[in-house]
Amino acid sequence: MTNLTSLTLAEARDGLARKSFTSLELADAHLAAMERARVLNAYVLETPERAREMARQADERIAKGEGGPLNGLPLGVKDLFATEGTRTTACSRILDDFKPPYESTVTSQLFTRDGAVMLGKLNNDEFAMGSSNETSCFGPVVNPWRRQGSDVKLVPGGSSGGSASAVAAGLCLGATATDTGGSIRQPAAFTGTVGLKPTYGRCSRWGIVAFASSLDQAGPITRTVRDAAILMRSMAGHDPRDTTSVDRAVPDYEAAVGKSVKGMKIGLPREYRLEGMPAEIEKLWSQGAEWLKAAGAELVEVSLPHTKYALPAYYIVAPAEASSNLARYDGVRYGARAGGSNIVEMYENTRAKGFGAEVRRRIMIGTYVLSAGYYDAYYLRAQKVRTLIKKDFEDCYDAGVDAILTPATPSAAFGIGQKVGGNPIEMYLNDIFTVTANMAGLPGIAVPAGKDSQGLPLGLQLIGRPFDEETLISLGEVIELAAGRFTPEVWW
């Protein structure tokens, strides 16, 4: 039998339809792979009993000729998505052993409605605050990729590092993830996987632990562009419980795979040519542009003049919203509680003990920029910059540009511990190419496009028009076919 953990989501779906193997066999293969790969620390909670029961039910549906579009396919869930009766912690001590009495809309659609199988909860940066998956209370995730001739453990990117690592290592066929400033696309680029951040409002945020509510968006991390399209169709859709969820029909994203890109206009923003950009990133970007040109697309240089303000504006808006969202974690209603002689002391002790250093840093920054006397100087000004960033993109799309091509990250994956404890700005710079899409609410996709001189994967990013994920899928597949698929050598 084919190695079941090396299949793509589409291949596994077709294999189940042909009855080449059962859903239970597929689940068991992945559960065994998870056991062998615990050194990667991708999963913070494995749910083998639940996975096998869901797989048995899927097999029964297959036998009756029934089942949804994801019937019997094993997936991993970022530990930010509430899963009813199953521990959900956002990888923070403050949520302790919290078992939600409800299911997030996205996971409900994947598992209850469409028949997928849940393997477990995946590691992430605490409350999704991080670019390397080193802030989790469960410890850092290890990237399954290594530099040639080196055994140095590398980060998988963040905050969805567990999702990216698990998909790259064959520990699930696909995974849910969230993206607030690049947390789907950056880890995808670091691990040689595909990460699709949908338009803001395309996927429901209900039941997802909030970081920054005007920026957060759920999306898939998968091995191929086709797989991302398959998962997107199940994750997307209107939800009346989420007031930011957009009520518009969900297209058949998979139909966009293989669609011609001839005549499409691709923008190359001059502002993304950063001073000191590594030659390998510059070369990769040029190569990606040539691949799209060879497929019939037209390349045009565009300007996004407010790009240079995106990162500082993001690190005002996101912490401000985080400080507000995280105010609810006070030790009173659920999660961890530390003692104190009065309620104020209990609040202080609980939050000091429950939150990690990065989360505390962002809460303090956010509280400061929202405080009297600084709100106008910082938060209000950042929101005005955000409007200008959005306008830059609108001007490009109004001029006929269909999508914008940029690098996904300024470098390949770096070593665990390499950037921790130093200047936090150095870590924040990992998001330099990705935050603009969140600030403007636009869809973006990261696709593996090559390797650096040490054999590590590098990705390219495409940013599209609002609710035009199909164009990104068509263009992304062109890059994927030209670059080929990358898989890490098993060392664990």
N, C-alpha and C positions, 0 to 999 in steps of 0.2 A: 504493500500500500504506500502511496505517496506520503511523504512527511507532512502530516496534516497541519503542523504549525508554520510551514513555509508557504502555505496557500494564501492568495489574496482573498479578500472578502468575496469578490465576484466569483472566483474559482471555487471557493467553499460553498457558496450559494448554489452554483451549478452542479457541484458534486452531490450535494444533498438532494437536489431535484432528480438526478440520475440514480440516486440510491447507491452511489459508489461507496458510501460510508454513512454512518448514522450521526445524528447530532450528539448522542452520548459519547461516541468514539471521538468526535471532534472536541467535545468538552474535556474528556479525560486526557487527551493528548496535550491540551493547553494547561490543564492543572498539573500534569507531570512536568511540563516545561517550566512552570512557575516555581515548582519545588526546587528544580535544579538551578534556578537563576536567582535565588534569594539574596545572593551577594549584591545584586543590582539594587535591591531595596526599592523596586518599582511599586510593589503592592504594600499597602499598610494594613490591609485586611483581605484575606482570601476567603471566599465563600463556596467551598467545594460541594457541600451538601445541597445548597440552594441551586448551584449551577447544574448539578446532575439531575435534580428534580425538574428544573426548567427544561433541560435537554430531553428528558423522558417524555415530558408533555409535548415538546416539539415533534419528537418522533411519532407520537400518537396522531398528531395533526397531519403529519406527512402521510402516514398510512391511510388516513381518511381522505387524502387529497385536499386538505385544508391548510391554513396557515398564512401569516402575513409576509410582507416582503423581506423581513430579516429572520424568518422562522429558523430557529436552531443555530444561529450564528453567535459564537461567544465573543463578548465585548468586555472591556474594562471601563470602570467609571471613576473619573476624577473625584477625590474625596471632598469636593465642594458641592456636589449634587446630593440633595437629601434622598435617602433610600429608606423607605418605610420599614421600621423594625431592625434596620441594619446600621451599625455605628457610622456616624458622619461627624467628622471632627474639624474639617478645614485644615487638618494637620496642625492644630493648636491645642495646647494643654488646657486652655480655658473652656473648650467644649467637652473635655474629659471623655466620658463614655456615652455621649449623647446619641440616643436612638430616636430619630424623628418618627412622629406618629402619622406622617404623610409622605408622599412620593413627589419628587420634582416632575414638572410637566414633561421635560425632555426625556427623562428616564422612563416615565410612564408610557410615553409614545414608543420608545424603543422596545421595552420589555412586555408590557401588558397589551398594547395595541398591535405591535408588529412582530412579536414573538422571539426577540433576541434572548440570548442567555447571558446572565451576569456572572462573571468570574470573580469579581472582588472590587475593592476600592483602591484607587491609585494615589500614590504620593504626590504632593504638590508643595510649593512654598506656602508657608503659613498665611492663611487668608489670601492666598494668591499674590502675596507681596514679595517679589524676588525675581531675578533673572537667571538663576542657576540651580534652583531647587536645593538650596543649602539652608533655608530658613525653617524647614519643616521640623516639628517637634519629634518626628520619627527618624531624623537624621537625613543626610543627603542621598539623593538618587545617583546611581552610577550610570554613566553613558556606556552602552554596549560596545561603542567604538573605542579603539585605542590608536595612538600614533604608531606608525611603523617602527618596530624594534624597541618599543617602550611599554612598560607595564604601569605607567602612571595613570591613575584613575581620573577620568575627565567628567565634567558636569554635563548633563543632558540639556541644559537650558531650563528656563522657568517661565511662568510658574508651573506649567503643565509638564514638568519633567518626567513624572512617573508615567504619564500617558504616552509620551514620545519614546521613552526607553522601552516600555513594554511592547509597543507596536514594532519598534526596530528589532527587538530581540526575539520576536515570535511568541510573546506571552499573551497575546490576544489578537484577534483579527482586525480590530479597530478600537478606538477609545473616544470617550467624550472628553472635552477639554473646554477651557474658557480663556478668553483673550480680553485683557483690559488695556494693555499697552504693547502687546506683542506676544502674549503668553501661549498662543497656539503656534504662531509662525516662527518665532525664534527657536523654541525647542525642536520643531520639525526640521529646521535648517541644520541644527547641531547633530541630529541623529539620522539624517538621510531619509526622512519620512515626509509625507505631504500633510500640511496643516492649512485648513480653510477657516478663516474668520469671516462669518457672514455679515451682511449689513445689520446695523443696529436695529433691533426690532423684529428681525426675521425669525429668531428662535426665542421662545419664552424664557424669561429669567426667573419665573416662579419656582421656588424650591431650590434655588441655587444660592449658597451663602454669598452675601453681597460684599464686594470690595468697594467699587466706585460705580454707583448705579447708572450714571449717564454714559459710562464707557464699557462696562462688562458686556460680553456677548459669548454665548455658547457656540461651539463648533466641533467638528471632528478632526482627529489625527489618524491617518491611515497609511498604508504602504503605497497606494497608487492614487492617481487622480480619479479614476473610475470609482474606487472604493469610497473616496471622499464624497463623490456625487451621490452614491447609494445611501450613505449614512445621513447626508444633508437632507435628503427627501423625508427621512423619518424624523429627524430632529426639528425641522422647521415647521412653522404653522402658527396661526393666530391662537391666542389664549386670553380669554376675557379676564382671567385673574391677574394678568400682567398688563397694566395700563400703557406700557411702552411697546407692547406687541402689536405688530401691524397686521391689519385684516386684509390680506390679499392672498390669492391662490398660490399654492406651492407648486412650482413647475416640476416636470420630470427632469431633474438635473442630469441623470445618466444619459439622456438623449443628446446632451451637449458634447459628450465625449466623441471625438472623431469628426466633429463638425468642422467644415472648412473655415480657416481664419483669413482667407484671401480678401484683400481690400480693407481689412481692419487697420485702424491707425493707432500705433503704439507710441506713447509719449515717453521720452527719456529726460527726466528732470535734471537740469544742470546743477541745481543746488545739492543733489545727492553725491556729487563728485567732491567728497570731503578732502580737505588737506591732510596728507599723511595716510590716505586710504591704501591698504596693502595692494601691491601690484596684482596679486592673485584674485582679489575681489574685483578689481577693475577689469581684468582679463575675462573673468567669468561673466560679468555684466555685458561686455562687448560680444562675447560668444553667444549668450542668450539672445541678444538683439539680432545677431546674424541668423540664428536658427528660426526666429519668427519671420525675418525678412525672406528667408529661403522658402518658408511656407506660404508666402504671398502677402504678408502684412507690410504695411508702410511704416517706416520709422520717422518720427519727428522729434526735434528737441523742444521741450516745453520748460516753462518757468513756474516754480512754486515758491515765490519769494519769501513767504513767511515760515518756511520749513525750519529755519534756524531758531525760531522761537518755540517750536513745537515741544521740545523736550522740557525746557524750563516751565512752560505753561502746563504741560501734563503733570509735572511734579509739584504743581500747586493745586490743580483741580482734583487729581486722584487722592492725595492725602486728605484734602478738605472733605471729600465725600466719605472717605474711609473713617475719619474721626467721628463723623455723624453716624454712619452705619454701625460702627463698633461700640457706640455708647450703650447699646442694649446688653453687652456682655458685662454684667455687673455682679454676678454671683447670687442674684436673687431668684431668678425664674428657672434657670436650667444651667447645666455645665458645672464647672469647678467653683468651689467657694472656699476662700481663706478666712480664718477667724479674725475678729477684731473686737475692741471694747465697745464700739458703736457702729452705726451703719456706714458712716463716712469712712472710717478706718477699714471696715470690711470691704467696701468698694475698692479702696486704694490697694489693700493687700491682695485682693483677688486679681485685679488687673495687672499689678506688678509681677505677681507670680505666674499668671496665666498667659500673658503675652510675651513673645520673644522680642529680642532687641530691635529687629527691623520693623516689626509692627508698632512697637512703642515709639520708635523714631518717627514713623509716618503719622501716627496719631498726634504727636506733639507738633509736627510741622503743620498738619491740617488744622488743629485747634488754633494755632498761632495765626494762620492766614485768614481764619474766619472771625478772629476776635475784633472787638471794637477798636477802630483806629487803623486797622490793617486790612480789613475786608475790601475796601475800595482800592487800596494800593496794590494788593496782591490778587485776591480771588476774582474780583470784578474785572480787573485788567486782563487776567489770564483767560476769562471767558470771552472777552473782546478779541483777544488774539485767536482764540479757538474759532470764532466766527470768520476771521480773516483767512485762517487755514482752510476752512470749508469753502470759502469763496474762491481761493486759488484753484482748488480741484474743479469746482463748478465752471470756472472760466475755461479750463482745459477741455472739459467734456462738452461745453457749449461750442467750442471751436472744432468739434468733430472727433476728438480723441476717444477711442473706445476703452483703452486701459493704459496704465502706466507701469513700466518695468523698472524695478530697482533691485539692488542687492537686498537680501533678507537680514543679514547680520554683518557687522564690521570685521568679523574674524570667524575662524572655526572654533570648536569647543575648546575651553581652557581647563586647566587642572583644578580639581576640588581643593578648596582652601587658598587658591592662588590670589583671589581678589577679595576674600573675606577679611575683615579687620582693618582694611586700609581706608582710603577715601571712598565713601559710598557712591560718589559721582562716577567713578571709574566703572562701577557695576551698572549704574543707570544708563551709561552710554551704550550698553548692549542693545537698548531699545531705540536707538537713534533713527533707524530706518522704518520702524514699525508703528510708532506712536501716532503718526499723522493720520493713519486710517481710522484709529479709534477716536481721535479728536474730531474728525469729520464724519464719523459714523458710517464709513465706507467698507465694502467687502475687500478682503485681501487673501491671497493664497501664497504659500511658500512651497516651492517644488525643488527637489534635489536636482542640482545642475552640474555638479562636478566635485572634485576633491582638491584639497590643498597639497602642498609638496610632501606632507607627512601622512598622506592617505586618509585624511579626515573629510567627511562630507561638507559641502557648501551648498547653500540654497539661493534661489532667486525669488523675488516677490513680484506679484502682479496686483495692482490696486485697481478696482473697477468702479463703474457707476453704481449708484444706489440700486439694490435689488437686481443687479445684473451678474449674479454669480455664474450664470451659464457661460458668459463670455470668458470669465477667468478659467473655468473648467476646460473650455476648448483650447485656449492659449496655453494653459498649464500642461495639457497633454502633449502639445507640440514640443515643449521643453523636455518633458519626461521621456518621450520617444527618442529625442536626439541625444540626451545625456545617458540614457539607460538606467536601470534600477541598481541601487546599491544596498548590499547587506553586509553587516559586520561579521567578522570571523568569530566563531564561538570560542571563548576563552574561559567562560565561567563554568 
